[in-house]
């Protein structure tokens, strides 16, 4: 059996992402087919998919991690963000989205007659373009960086770390992601599906996994790519701004395939921060 371990590891590195993406897509096909009631759970389908994706990625991270030391680091803080702070973000996002829908004029340019798959893809690209622009602003504009650095303060990467974000940072990203789709008059279902798929890709990008990009690496934001963006080295973190894909990084010249070894994740000075520093600190004159 031991002689088969390298083979199994190679198969895992090359097949995990296609399988994960297929399962994510299948989950929403099931949802659209009207099978939501089959879950029997008092939560929405997006939450079911989120928790299932996190569970699958957590298992994979413990089977073949990129860095075993990253696993379960600050797990209590991660779970606090997942079950408490993310609820604040979700409420703010819902209120903001509703308000934007009431004030942003729809120009009626959305191709309503196109196939659903094409419309979802178009909505996804609009969301990703808005994310890319906001992400670059978050690293260049000091006011935005104050809140965005909460996400970069982590000293190891796992899928759960994707949710270690400040509610104000989430709010800023929501505006840039939502306005273009609203202006074009995108349908709510297309935007919802695109956003849900984007969340799965964001979890994958932060996963503690060493995966072979292959042809999918031309578009998908593999964990190795996003780890470069989380580097404590400024020249490395100023790359790979895509939240869900590396498409716009490749097109606009901000793509970087690898970081210098050894990769050090965090914000200089690298080290743990208190919950107060992460959540309340950005509102204060200094986070120190």
PASEBA-1860 file (N, C-alpha, C; in nm, 3 decimals):
! residues 288
1> XXXXXXXX> 0.082/-0.121/0.000/0.000/0.000/0.000/0.086/0.126/0.000 ~ 0.197/0.121/0.074/0.281/0.240/0.087/0.335/0.287/-0.048 ~ 0.366/0.191/-0.138/0.420/0.229/-0.268/0.317/0.303/-0.354 ~ 0.190/0.289/-0.318/0.085/0.358/-0.394/0.060/0.501/-0.345 ~ 0.116/0.537/-0.230/0.090/0.671/-0.174/0.131/0.785/-0.266 ~ 0.250/0.779/-0.328/0.285/0.888/-0.421/0.188/0.899/-0.539 ~ 0.141/0.784/-0.587/0.046/0.785/-0.699/-0.086/0.849/-0.655 ~ -0.133/0.807/-0.537/-0.259/0.862/-0.486/-0.246/1.013/-0.461
9> XXXXXXXX> -0.130/1.056/-0.409/-0.108/1.198/-0.384/-0.111/1.277/-0.515 ~ -0.050/1.221/-0.621/-0.049/1.288/-0.751/-0.190/1.297/-0.809 ~ -0.266/1.189/-0.794/-0.405/1.191/-0.842/-0.485/1.298/-0.768 ~ -0.465/1.306/-0.637/-0.535/1.407/-0.557/-0.500/1.547/-0.604 ~ -0.372/1.575/-0.626/-0.327/1.708/-0.665/-0.387/1.751/-0.798 ~ -0.412/1.656/-0.887/-0.460/1.691/-1.021/-0.612/1.685/-1.035 ~ -0.680/1.613/-0.945/-0.824/1.592/-0.964/-0.911/1.662/-0.860 ~ -0.851/1.709/-0.750/-0.936/1.763/-0.644/-1.016/1.883/-0.691
17> XXXXXXXX> -0.953/1.977/-0.759/-1.024/2.098/-0.800/-1.137/2.068/-0.898 ~ -1.115/1.990/-1.005/-1.227/1.957/-1.093/-1.344/1.892/-1.019 ~ -1.312/1.802/-0.925/-1.418/1.735/-0.849/-1.491/1.835/-0.760 ~ -1.415/1.921/-0.693/-1.475/2.021/-0.605/-1.566/2.115/-0.683 ~ -1.520/2.161/-0.798/-1.602/2.252/-0.880/-1.726/2.181/-0.932 ~ -1.713/2.055/-0.969/-1.828/1.980/-1.018/-1.932/1.963/-0.908 ~ -1.887/1.933/-0.787/-1.979/1.916/-0.675/-2.048/2.049/-0.641 ~ -1.973/2.159/-0.648/-2.031/2.290/-0.620/-2.139/2.323/-0.722
25> XXXXXXXX> -2.108/2.298/-0.849/-2.208/2.323/-0.953/-2.329/2.234/-0.938 ~ -2.306/2.107/-0.906/-2.416/2.012/-0.889/-2.509/2.053/-0.775 ~ -2.450/2.107/-0.668/-2.532/2.151/-0.554/-2.634/2.254/-0.596 ~ -2.593/2.345/-0.686/-2.686/2.450/-0.728/-2.781/2.404/-0.837 ~ -2.741/2.302/-0.913/-2.834/2.241/-1.007/-2.947/2.175/-0.930 ~ -2.910/2.106/-0.821/-3.011/2.042/-0.735/-3.103/2.147/-0.676 ~ -3.045/2.257/-0.629/-3.126/2.365/-0.570/-3.223/2.422/-0.673 ~ -3.175/2.448/-0.794/-3.261/2.505/-0.897/-3.368/2.407/-0.942
33> XXXXXXXX> -3.341/2.279/-0.922/-3.440/2.176/-0.960/-3.550/2.164/-0.856 ~ -3.541/2.241/-0.749/-3.647/2.242/-0.649/-3.631/2.143/-0.538 ~ -3.508/2.095/-0.515/-3.487/1.993/-0.412/-3.449/2.052/-0.278 ~ -3.464/2.182/-0.260/-3.424/2.246/-0.135/-3.494/2.184/-0.013 ~ -3.621/2.152/-0.028/-3.697/2.099/0.086/-3.644/1.964/0.132 ~ -3.568/1.895/0.046/-3.518/1.762/0.083/-3.416/1.768/0.195 ~ -3.355/1.884/0.217/-3.255/1.893/0.323/-3.319/1.877/0.460 ~ -3.441/1.925/0.477/-3.508/1.917/0.605/-3.443/2.002/0.712
41> XXXXXXXX> -3.361/2.100/0.672/-3.288/2.184/0.767/-3.347/2.325/0.770 ~ -3.348/2.387/0.888/-3.406/2.522/0.900/-3.308/2.631/0.858 ~ -3.229/2.606/0.754/-3.135/2.706/0.702/-3.149/2.710/0.551 ~ -3.102/2.820/0.492/-3.114/2.832/0.347/-3.009/2.745/0.277 ~ -3.032/2.724/0.149/-2.947/2.633/0.073/-2.803/2.683/0.064 ~ -2.784/2.815/0.057/-2.649/2.871/0.049/-2.568/2.833/0.174 ~ -2.633/2.833/0.289/-2.565/2.794/0.413/-2.528/2.647/0.411 ~ -2.618/2.564/0.358/-2.591/2.420/0.346/-2.467/2.398/0.259
49> XXXXXXXX> -2.464/2.466/0.144/-2.351/2.451/0.051/-2.222/2.503/0.114 ~ -2.232/2.616/0.184/-2.115/2.673/0.251/-2.055/2.575/0.352 ~ -2.139/2.522/0.439/-2.090/2.431/0.543/-2.038/2.301/0.483 ~ -2.106/2.251/0.379/-2.060/2.128/0.313/-1.924/2.151/0.246 ~ -1.908/2.267/0.181/-1.780/2.299/0.116/-1.668/2.310/0.218 ~ -1.698/2.377/0.330/-1.598/2.391/0.435/-1.559/2.254/0.491 ~ -1.658/2.166/0.509/-1.630/2.032/0.560/-1.542/1.952/0.465 ~ -1.573/1.958/0.337/-1.493/1.885/0.238/-1.350/1.938/0.232
57> XXXXXXXX> -1.336/2.070/0.233/-1.203/2.130/0.227/-1.123/2.102/0.355 ~ -1.191/2.107/0.470/-1.125/2.076/0.597/-1.069/1.934/0.595 ~ -1.149/1.840/0.544/-1.104/1.701/0.535/-0.983/1.690/0.443 ~ -0.990/1.756/0.326/-0.878/1.751/0.231/-0.752/1.813/0.290 ~ -0.770/1.922/0.366/-0.655/1.988/0.428/-0.584/1.898/0.529 ~ -0.658/1.810/0.591/-0.598/1.720/0.690/-0.546/1.592/0.626 ~ -0.587/1.565/0.502/-0.535/1.448/0.431/-0.403/1.483/0.364 ~ -0.399/1.597/0.297/-0.278/1.636/0.225/-0.258/1.788/0.232
65> XXXXXXXX> -0.215/1.840/0.345/-0.199/1.985/0.360/-0.072/2.037/0.292 ~ -0.077/2.162/0.251/0.043/2.229/0.202/0.141/2.250/0.318 ~ 0.087/2.294/0.432/0.168/2.316/0.552/0.088/2.268/0.672 ~ 0.122/2.152/0.728/0.045/2.098/0.842/0.034/2.195/0.959 ~ 0.131/2.285/0.976/0.128/2.379/1.087/0.015/2.480/1.075 ~ -0.036/2.499/0.953/-0.146/2.595/0.934/-0.280/2.539/0.979 ~ -0.294/2.408/0.977/-0.423/2.347/1.009/-0.465/2.376/1.154 ~ -0.589/2.418/1.168/-0.651/2.442/1.300/-0.582/2.551/1.380
73> XXXXXXXX> -0.495/2.631/1.315/-0.435/2.744/1.384/-0.542/2.850/1.405 ~ -0.560/2.897/1.527/-0.664/2.995/1.560/-0.804/2.944/1.523 ~ -0.827/2.814/1.542/-0.955/2.756/1.502/-1.072/2.822/1.576 ~ -1.053/2.852/1.705/-1.160/2.918/1.780/-1.197/3.052/1.721 ~ -1.097/3.130/1.680/-1.123/3.259/1.617/-1.192/3.241/1.482 ~ -1.149/3.140/1.407/-1.212/3.112/1.278/-1.362/3.082/1.295 ~ -1.393/2.999/1.395/-1.533/2.961/1.417/-1.615/3.081/1.466 ~ -1.553/3.171/1.542/-1.622/3.292/1.585/-1.660/3.377/1.465
81> XXXXXXXX> -1.568/3.390/1.370/-1.599/3.465/1.248/-1.710/3.394/1.169 ~ -1.700/3.262/1.160/-1.798/3.185/1.081/-1.939/3.199/1.137 ~ -1.955/3.186/1.268/-2.088/3.178/1.326/-2.139/3.308/1.388 ~ -2.052/3.406/1.406/-2.096/3.531/1.469/-2.069/3.653/1.380 ~ -1.942/3.680/1.354/-1.907/3.802/1.281/-1.960/3.798/1.138 ~ -1.961/3.680/1.076/-2.014/3.670/0.941/-2.163/3.702/0.935 ~ -2.235/3.680/1.047/-2.377/3.716/1.051/-2.395/3.867/1.044 ~ -2.305/3.940/1.109/-2.308/4.086/1.100/-2.283/4.130/0.956
89> XXXXXXXX> -2.183/4.068/0.894/-2.154/4.099/0.754/-2.272/4.068/0.663 ~ -2.334/3.954/0.685/-2.449/3.914/0.602/-2.563/4.013/0.615 ~ -2.589/4.060/0.737/-2.696/4.157/0.758/-2.665/4.289/0.687 ~ -2.540/4.336/0.699/-2.500/4.459/0.632/-2.508/4.446/0.481 ~ -2.466/4.331/0.431/-2.470/4.307/0.287/-2.614/4.306/0.236 ~ -2.703/4.241/0.309/-2.844/4.235/0.269/-2.907/4.374/0.265 ~ -2.880/4.453/0.369/-2.934/4.589/0.374/-2.877/4.676/0.263 ~ -2.748/4.664/0.240/-2.683/4.745/0.137/-2.731/4.707/-0.002
97> XXXXXXXX> -2.743/4.577/-0.027/-2.789/4.530/-0.157/-2.931/4.579/-0.185 ~ -3.016/4.573/-0.081/-3.153/4.620/-0.097/-3.157/4.770/-0.125 ~ -3.073/4.845/-0.056/-3.069/4.990/-0.076/-3.016/5.024/-0.216 ~ -2.909/4.955/-0.259/-2.854/4.980/-0.392/-2.956/4.950/-0.501 ~ -3.032/4.843/-0.481/-3.135/4.807/-0.580/-3.241/4.915/-0.594 ~ -3.261/4.992/-0.487/-3.363/5.098/-0.491/-3.312/5.230/-0.547 ~ -3.179/5.249/-0.551/-3.125/5.378/-0.595/-3.047/5.370/-0.725 ~ -2.994/5.254/-0.761/-2.915/5.242/-0.884/-3.010/5.217/-1.001
105> XXXXXXXX> -3.008/5.302/-1.102/-3.099/5.284/-1.215/-3.056/5.167/-1.305 ~ -3.150/5.088/-1.347/-3.121/4.978/-1.439/-3.128/5.031/-1.581 ~ -3.022/5.012/-1.657/-3.015/5.065/-1.793/-3.082/4.972/-1.895 ~ -3.125/4.855/-1.850/-3.195/4.764/-1.939/-3.107/4.702/-2.046 ~ -2.979/4.684/-2.017/-2.886/4.628/-2.115/-2.860/4.480/-2.095 ~ -2.926/4.421/-1.996/-2.901/4.281/-1.965/-2.961/4.190/-2.073 ~ -2.885/4.091/-2.123/-2.934/4.003/-2.231/-3.030/3.897/-2.176 ~ -3.153/3.935/-2.149/-3.249/3.845/-2.086/-3.280/3.721/-2.168
113> XXXXXXXX> -3.262/3.729/-2.302/-3.297/3.615/-2.388/-3.184/3.513/-2.399 ~ -3.071/3.543/-2.343/-2.958/3.449/-2.353/-2.980/3.328/-2.263 ~ -2.911/3.216/-2.291/-2.922/3.097/-2.204/-2.880/3.129/-2.060 ~ -2.940/3.058/-1.966/-2.914/3.084/-1.824/-2.766/3.070/-1.791 ~ -2.702/2.967/-1.844/-2.560/2.944/-1.813/-2.474/3.062/-1.857 ~ -2.508/3.119/-1.972/-2.431/3.233/-2.023/-2.455/3.355/-1.935 ~ -2.579/3.375/-1.891/-2.610/3.490/-1.806/-2.543/3.478/-1.669 ~ -2.539/3.357/-1.615/-2.471/3.337/-1.487/-2.321/3.363/-1.502
121> XXXXXXXX> -2.263/3.318/-1.613/-2.121/3.343/-1.639/-2.094/3.492/-1.651 ~ -2.181/3.563/-1.722/-2.165/3.708/-1.737/-2.176/3.778/-1.602 ~ -2.272/3.735/-1.520/-2.287/3.793/-1.386/-2.163/3.765/-1.302 ~ -2.109/3.643/-1.315/-1.989/3.608/-1.240/-1.872/3.697/-1.279 ~ -1.855/3.722/-1.409/-1.745/3.806/-1.456/-1.762/3.950/-1.408 ~ -1.884/4.000/-1.404/-1.909/4.134/-1.352/-1.873/4.143/-1.204 ~ -1.916/4.042/-1.129/-1.884/4.038/-0.985/-1.734/4.032/-0.964 ~ -1.667/3.949/-1.044/-1.523/3.933/-1.027/-1.448/4.060/-1.067
129> XXXXXXXX> -1.492/4.127/-1.171/-1.428/4.253/-1.211/-1.442/4.357/-1.100 ~ -1.562/4.367/-1.041/-1.581/4.458/-0.929/-1.494/4.421/-0.811 ~ -1.481/4.291/-0.785/-1.396/4.244/-0.675/-1.250/4.279/-0.700 ~ -1.207/4.261/-0.823/-1.068/4.290/-0.858/-1.037/4.438/-0.837 ~ -1.125/4.525/-0.885/-1.105/4.670/-0.869/-1.102/4.707/-0.722 ~ -1.199/4.657/-0.644/-1.205/4.689/-0.502/-1.083/4.635/-0.429 ~ -1.037/4.518/-0.469/-0.923/4.457/-0.402/-0.796/4.540/-0.423 ~ -0.779/4.592/-0.543/-0.663/4.678/-0.567/-0.675/4.808/-0.488
137> XXXXXXXX> -0.795/4.862/-0.481/-0.815/4.983/-0.401/-0.789/4.956/-0.253 ~ -0.829/4.839/-0.207/-0.811/4.803/-0.065/-0.664/4.797/-0.026 ~ -0.577/4.771/-0.124/-0.434/4.765/-0.095/-0.363/4.898/-0.121 ~ -0.433/4.992/-0.183/-0.369/5.120/-0.217/-0.423/5.237/-0.136 ~ -0.551/5.234/-0.102/-0.614/5.345/-0.030/-0.607/5.315/0.120 ~ -0.537/5.398/0.198/-0.517/5.369/0.341/-0.646/5.344/0.418 ~ -0.753/5.420/0.389/-0.878/5.399/0.461/-0.934/5.260/0.437 ~ -0.931/5.213/0.314/-0.979/5.079/0.283/-0.888/4.973/0.344
145> XXXXXXXX> -0.756/5.000/0.340/-0.661/4.902/0.392/-0.678/4.880/0.542 ~ -0.718/4.981/0.614/-0.737/4.966/0.758/-0.831/4.849/0.789 ~ -0.934/4.835/0.709/-1.031/4.728/0.732/-0.992/4.599/0.659 ~ -0.929/4.612/0.544/-0.893/4.493/0.467/-0.779/4.416/0.532 ~ -0.692/4.485/0.606/-0.577/4.417/0.664/-0.617/4.314/0.770 ~ -0.739/4.324/0.822/-0.788/4.221/0.914/-0.781/4.084/0.848 ~ -0.812/4.079/0.719/-0.807/3.953/0.646/-0.663/3.906/0.625 ~ -0.573/4.000/0.609/-0.433/3.966/0.581/-0.353/3.939/0.708
153> XXXXXXXX> -0.410/3.967/0.823/-0.337/3.949/0.948/-0.317/3.802/0.985 ~ -0.393/3.711/0.922/-0.379/3.568/0.954/-0.239/3.521/0.919 ~ -0.185/3.429/0.997/-0.048/3.381/0.976/-0.043/3.241/0.916 ~ -0.155/3.191/0.872/-0.163/3.064/0.803/-0.293/3.062/0.724 ~ -0.298/2.982/0.620/-0.416/2.980/0.533/-0.489/2.847/0.541 ~ -0.621/2.855/0.557/-0.711/2.741/0.545/-0.840/2.796/0.484 ~ -0.928/2.706/0.443/-1.054/2.749/0.383/-1.132/2.840/0.478 ~ -1.128/2.809/0.607/-1.200/2.891/0.705/-1.148/3.034/0.710
161> XXXXXXXX> -1.020/3.052/0.677/-0.961/3.186/0.681/-1.023/3.278/0.576 ~ -1.091/3.223/0.477/-1.158/3.306/0.378/-1.264/3.394/0.442 ~ -1.316/3.349/0.558/-1.423/3.422/0.626/-1.369/3.516/0.733 ~ -1.238/3.522/0.749/-1.178/3.613/0.847/-1.168/3.753/0.785 ~ -1.281/3.815/0.767/-1.287/3.947/0.704/-1.367/4.044/0.791 ~ -1.332/4.172/0.780/-1.402/4.274/0.858/-1.534/4.308/0.790 ~ -1.643/4.326/0.867/-1.772/4.359/0.806/-1.769/4.483/0.717 ~ -1.690/4.584/0.753/-1.681/4.705/0.670/-1.612/4.673/0.538
169> XXXXXXXX> -1.511/4.588/0.543/-1.443/4.543/0.420/-1.542/4.470/0.330 ~ -1.622/4.383/0.388/-1.723/4.312/0.311/-1.823/4.408/0.247 ~ -1.857/4.512/0.321/-1.951/4.612/0.271/-1.895/4.682/0.147 ~ -1.768/4.720/0.153/-1.704/4.788/0.040/-1.702/4.698/-0.083 ~ -1.667/4.572/-0.063/-1.664/4.478/-0.175/-1.804/4.458/-0.233 ~ -1.905/4.456/-0.147/-2.042/4.438/-0.193/-2.085/4.548/-0.289 ~ -2.050/4.671/-0.257/-2.088/4.784/-0.343/-2.026/4.769/-0.482 ~ -1.895/4.744/-0.488/-1.827/4.733/-0.617/-1.872/4.610/-0.695
177> XXXXXXXX> -1.914/4.505/-0.625/-1.961/4.385/-0.693/-2.103/4.400/-0.746 ~ -2.184/4.477/-0.676/-2.327/4.481/-0.705/-2.367/4.587/-0.807 ~ -2.306/4.704/-0.799/-2.348/4.816/-0.883/-2.343/4.785/-1.033 ~ -2.234/4.726/-1.087/-2.232/4.698/-1.232/-2.348/4.610/-1.277 ~ -2.377/4.505/-1.198/-2.487/4.415/-1.235/-2.621/4.487/-1.230 ~ -2.640/4.573/-1.129/-2.765/4.648/-1.118/-2.780/4.746/-1.234 ~ -2.672/4.811/-1.273/-2.678/4.906/-1.384/-2.721/4.838/-1.514 ~ -2.670/4.718/-1.536/-2.705/4.645/-1.657/-2.843/4.583/-1.649
185> XXXXXXXX> -2.897/4.572/-1.526/-3.029/4.511/-1.509/-3.025/4.361/-1.497 ~ -2.917/4.308/-1.439/-2.902/4.163/-1.424/-3.013/4.105/-1.336 ~ -3.054/3.984/-1.368/-3.158/3.917/-1.289/-3.105/3.872/-1.155 ~ -3.191/3.873/-1.056/-3.151/3.835/-0.920/-3.103/3.691/-0.912 ~ -3.165/3.601/-0.987/-3.127/3.459/-0.979/-2.987/3.438/-1.035 ~ -2.955/3.506/-1.146/-2.821/3.492/-1.205/-2.715/3.545/-1.110 ~ -2.740/3.661/-1.051/-2.644/3.721/-0.959/-2.626/3.633/-0.836 ~ -2.737/3.576/-0.787/-2.731/3.489/-0.669/-2.648/3.365/-0.697
193> XXXXXXXX> -2.672/3.299/-0.811/-2.596/3.179/-0.846/-2.448/3.211/-0.866 ~ -2.420/3.322/-0.933/-2.282/3.361/-0.957/-2.211/3.391/-0.825 ~ -2.279/3.459/-0.735/-2.220/3.492/-0.606/-2.194/3.368/-0.522 ~ -2.286/3.273/-0.527/-2.269/3.149/-0.451/-2.151/3.068/-0.503 ~ -2.138/3.060/-0.634/-2.026/2.987/-0.692/-1.894/3.058/-0.660 ~ -1.899/3.192/-0.659/-1.781/3.269/-0.623/-1.737/3.241/-0.481 ~ -1.832/3.223/-0.390/-1.797/3.191/-0.251/-1.724/3.059/-0.243 ~ -1.769/2.959/-0.317/-1.700/2.830/-0.318/-1.557/2.845/-0.368
201> XXXXXXXX> -1.538/2.926/-0.472/-1.404/2.948/-0.525/-1.316/3.023/-0.425 ~ -1.376/3.113/-0.348/-1.299/3.186/-0.248/-1.252/3.093/-0.137 ~ -1.338/3.003/-0.093/-1.298/2.903/0.007/-1.183/2.817/-0.046 ~ -1.194/2.776/-0.171/-1.091/2.694/-0.233/-0.958/2.769/-0.239 ~ -0.963/2.897/-0.275/-0.840/2.977/-0.290/-0.762/2.986/-0.161 ~ -0.832/2.986/-0.047/-0.766/2.999/0.083/-0.727/2.864/0.144 ~ -0.763/2.755/0.080/-0.742/2.623/0.139/-0.594/2.591/0.155 ~ -0.563/2.516/0.259/-0.426/2.472/0.288/-0.397/2.345/0.208
209> XXXXXXXX> -0.387/2.364/0.076/-0.369/2.251/-0.013/-0.262/2.282/-0.117 ~ -0.183/2.181/-0.151/-0.082/2.192/-0.256/-0.138/2.119/-0.378 ~ -0.191/2.196/-0.473/-0.261/2.138/-0.586/-0.193/2.177/-0.717 ~ -0.202/2.088/-0.815/-0.144/2.114/-0.947/-0.244/2.192/-1.031 ~ -0.211/2.315/-1.074/-0.307/2.397/-1.148/-0.350/2.336/-1.282 ~ -0.254/2.292/-1.364/-0.292/2.240/-1.495/-0.363/2.346/-1.577 ~ -0.441/2.306/-1.677/-0.512/2.403/-1.762/-0.609/2.491/-1.684 ~ -0.670/2.438/-1.577/-0.764/2.519/-1.499/-0.693/2.638/-1.432
217> XXXXXXXX> -0.562/2.628/-1.415/-0.487/2.735/-1.354/-0.484/2.862/-1.436 ~ -0.525/2.855/-1.561/-0.535/2.975/-1.643/-0.646/3.067/-1.593 ~ -0.743/3.010/-1.524/-0.859/3.087/-1.480/-0.882/3.076/-1.330 ~ -0.882/2.955/-1.276/-0.918/2.932/-1.136/-0.809/2.986/-1.043 ~ -0.851/3.047/-0.934/-0.759/3.100/-0.833/-0.717/2.986/-0.740 ~ -0.615/2.913/-0.780/-0.567/2.799/-0.701/-0.507/2.847/-0.570 ~ -0.508/2.762/-0.465/-0.452/2.802/-0.336/-0.309/2.853/-0.344 ~ -0.228/2.792/-0.429/-0.090/2.836/-0.443/-0.079/2.978/-0.493
225> XXXXXXXX> -0.169/3.017/-0.583/-0.170/3.154/-0.635/-0.211/3.252/-0.526 ~ -0.318/3.218/-0.454/-0.368/3.312/-0.355/-0.275/3.323/-0.235 ~ -0.200/3.218/-0.209/-0.102/3.225/-0.101/0.002/3.333/-0.128 ~ 0.035/3.354/-0.257/0.128/3.462/-0.294/0.072/3.596/-0.248 ~ -0.057/3.615/-0.269/-0.121/3.742/-0.232/-0.120/3.764/-0.080 ~ -0.117/3.657/-0.003/-0.116/3.668/0.143/0.025/3.676/0.200 ~ 0.125/3.684/0.114/0.263/3.694/0.160/0.285/3.824/0.238 ~ 0.372/3.816/0.338/0.407/3.935/0.415/0.497/4.028/0.335
233> XXXXXXXX> 0.558/3.977/0.227/0.642/4.059/0.140/0.553/4.146/0.052 ~ 0.574/4.276/0.055/0.484/4.369/-0.013/0.479/4.346/-0.163 ~ 0.594/4.318/-0.224/0.595/4.300/-0.370/0.517/4.175/-0.411 ~ 0.507/4.077/-0.321/0.430/3.957/-0.351/0.282/3.976/-0.322 ~ 0.250/4.046/-0.214/0.108/4.067/-0.182/0.041/4.162/-0.281 ~ 0.120/4.243/-0.350/0.064/4.330/-0.454/0.053/4.255/-0.587 ~ -0.002/4.139/-0.582/-0.024/4.053/-0.699/-0.143/3.963/-0.670 ~ -0.198/3.904/-0.775/-0.308/3.808/-0.762/-0.425/3.866/-0.681
241> XXXXXXXX> -0.481/3.976/-0.732/-0.589/4.045/-0.662/-0.725/3.979/-0.687 ~ -0.734/3.889/-0.782/-0.862/3.824/-0.808/-0.911/3.748/-0.686 ~ -1.039/3.763/-0.655/-1.094/3.694/-0.538/-1.136/3.551/-0.571 ~ -1.179/3.529/-0.694/-1.232/3.399/-0.732/-1.158/3.337/-0.850 ~ -1.101/3.421/-0.934/-1.024/3.373/-1.049/-0.897/3.456/-1.061 ~ -0.807/3.412/-1.151/-0.689/3.492/-1.182/-0.700/3.549/-1.324 ~ -0.820/3.547/-1.378/-0.840/3.592/-1.516/-0.797/3.736/-1.535 ~ -0.846/3.826/-1.449/-0.814/3.968/-1.466/-0.670/3.998/-1.426
249> XXXXXXXX> -0.614/3.919/-1.334/-0.472/3.934/-1.302/-0.387/3.903/-1.424 ~ -0.421/3.799/-1.495/-0.346/3.763/-1.616/-0.364/3.868/-1.724 ~ -0.485/3.919/-1.740/-0.513/4.017/-1.844/-0.449/4.153/-1.815 ~ -0.441/4.188/-1.686/-0.396/4.323/-1.648/-0.255/4.325/-1.588 ~ -0.185/4.213/-1.594/-0.045/4.211/-1.558/-0.014/4.206/-1.410 ~ -0.108/4.160/-1.326/-0.082/4.152/-1.182/-0.071/4.007/-1.134 ~ -0.053/3.915/-1.226/-0.046/3.773/-1.189/0.097/3.735/-1.150 ~ 0.110/3.655/-1.046/0.239/3.599/-1.004/0.215/3.455/-0.963
257> XXXXXXXX> 0.285/3.363/-1.025/0.257/3.220/-1.004/0.308/3.168/-0.871 ~ 0.424/3.217/-0.825/0.483/3.162/-0.704/0.545/3.271/-0.619 ~ 0.553/3.243/-0.489/0.622/3.331/-0.396/0.763/3.279/-0.374 ~ 0.849/3.366/-0.326/0.982/3.320/-0.288/0.972/3.229/-0.166 ~ 1.059/3.132/-0.161/1.061/3.041/-0.045/1.157/3.097/0.060 ~ 1.125/3.082/0.188/0.999/3.027/0.240/0.888/3.132/0.239 ~ 0.766/3.089/0.215/0.652/3.180/0.216/0.615/3.214/0.360 ~ 0.611/3.343/0.390/0.568/3.390/0.522/0.436/3.464/0.503
265> XXXXXXXX> 0.331/3.414/0.566/0.196/3.470/0.550/0.166/3.567/0.664 ~ 0.109/3.681/0.630/0.069/3.777/0.733/0.096/3.919/0.691 ~ 0.084/4.010/0.787/0.110/4.152/0.767/0.228/4.190/0.856 ~ 0.325/4.260/0.799/0.442/4.302/0.877/0.404/4.407/0.982 ~ 0.442/4.390/1.110/0.515/4.275/1.167/0.424/4.154/1.180 ~ 0.472/4.040/1.133/0.392/3.918/1.132/0.375/3.866/1.275 ~ 0.253/3.832/1.308/0.225/3.778/1.441/0.077/3.783/1.469 ~ 0.033/3.710/1.571/-0.110/3.707/1.604/-0.161/3.843/1.651
273> XXXXXXXX> -0.288/3.868/1.625/-0.354/3.990/1.673/-0.472/3.951/1.760 ~ -0.510/4.040/1.847/-0.626/4.015/1.930/-0.752/4.040/1.849 ~ -0.863/3.987/1.897/-0.991/4.011/1.831/-1.023/4.161/1.830 ~ -0.986/4.230/1.937/-1.008/4.375/1.943/-0.931/4.445/1.830 ~ -0.808/4.407/1.809/-0.728/4.467/1.703/-0.789/4.441/1.565 ~ -0.846/4.323/1.547/-0.900/4.287/1.416/-1.033/4.354/1.387 ~ -1.119/4.366/1.486/-1.256/4.413/1.463/-1.276/4.560/1.501 ~ -1.225/4.602/1.615/-1.244/4.739/1.663/-1.129/4.829/1.621
281> XXXXXXXX> -1.008/4.774/1.617/-0.890/4.852/1.586/-0.898/4.938/1.461 ~ -0.954/4.885/1.350/-0.959/4.968/1.229/-1.038/5.098/1.243 ~ -1.129/5.105/1.340/-1.204/5.229/1.362/-1.124/5.332/1.442 ~ -1.014/5.290/1.503/-0.936/5.374/1.591/-0.816/5.432/1.518 ~ -0.752/5.535/1.575/-0.636/5.596/1.509/-0.523/5.499/1.479 ~ -0.508/5.394/1.560/-0.401/5.298/1.540/-0.451/5.159/1.576 ~ -0.400/5.058/1.503/-0.437/4.917/1.532/-0.333/4.851/1.621 ~ -0.228/4.926/1.662/-0.125/4.868/1.746/-0.170/4.854/1.889
END
